[in-house]
Amino acid sequence: MIVNLYSKIDCSLCEKAKAVLQELQQECEFEINEIDIYQDDALLEKYQLMIPVVEVDGEELAYGRIHKEFIRKRLLERMTS
């Protein structure tokens, strides 16, 4: 499973979200694909006020403050379905 993390450089919320995902990698098997929204105008327009955004299979699971338990639950749901 691939988890997309939409973020930007020098974003403290983005760094915290990445740390949460890295912690969850110890429990669930997935790859983090970090995407800098400033490298794509369409992504910048879509996510500039929302980042960080965690997305799996085209579904935005969470944005802004990323809560570990919420993401854990959503990832486990996807792994068991």
Protein Blocks (a to p, Z undefined) as FASTA:
>chain_A
ZZdddddehifklmmmmmmmmmmmmmpgcddddddfklpmklmmmmmmmpccddeehiaf
bghjadfklmmmmmmmmmmZZ
